[in-house]
Amino acid sequence: MKISQIKELLDAKVICGEDKLDREVNSAFGSDMMSDVLAYVKDQAILITGLVNAQVIRTAVMMDMGCIVFVRSKMPTDEMIELARENSMILLSTDNIMYNACGKLYAGGLTGAGVTNE
């Protein structure tokens, strides 16, 4: 799914990375615990979180995640935005709570990232 589709599904505001909205992602992972992101994300995914600190950007960079969606109208700090720009990352913000954001993306065809029961 293209990031532009994610933006539309979530009625999200683009914070940075406007020129990269044609990127494709394979899945999504929602969490406020960066240790879970490190443990469970296996492929190119977007991160959906309400956590707003620089560690979120660093974790996403480490896991090769090109997009972060902040839920509940959370906005990253200037430091976070600069770090995201330095790493060619897309940042979005949506008014949706995490549960609704994940549900809308799943209903739109984006699968979850992480461990399955297969």
Rosetta blueprint (number, residue, H / E / L):
1 M L
2 K E
3 I H
4 S H
5 Q H
6 I H
7 K H
8 E H
9 L H
10 L L
11 D L
12 A L
13 K E
14 V E
15 I E
16 C E
17 G L
18 E H
19 D H
20 K H
21 L L
22 D L
23 R L
24 E E
25 V L
26 N L
27 S E
28 A E
29 F E
30 G E
31 S L
32 D L
33 M L
34 M H
35 S H
36 D H
37 V H
38 L H
39 A H
40 Y H
41 V L
42 K L
43 D L
44 Q L
45 A E
46 I E
47 L E
48 I E
49 T E
50 G L
51 L L
52 V L
53 N L
54 A H
55 Q H
56 V H
57 I H
58 R H
59 T H
60 A H
61 V H
62 M H
63 M L
64 D L
65 M L
66 G L
67 C E
68 I E
69 V E
70 F E
71 V L
72 R L
73 S L
74 K L
75 M L
76 P L
77 T L
78 D H
79 E H
80 M H
81 I H
82 E H
83 L H
84 A H
85 R H
86 E H
87 N L
88 S L
89 M L
90 I E
91 L E
92 L E
93 S E
94 T L
95 D L
96 N L
97 I L
98 M H
99 Y H
100 N H
101 A H
102 C H
103 G H
104 K H
105 L H
106 Y H
107 A H
108 G L
109 G L
110 L L
111 T E
112 G E
113 A L
114 G L
115 V L
116 T L
117 N L
118 E L
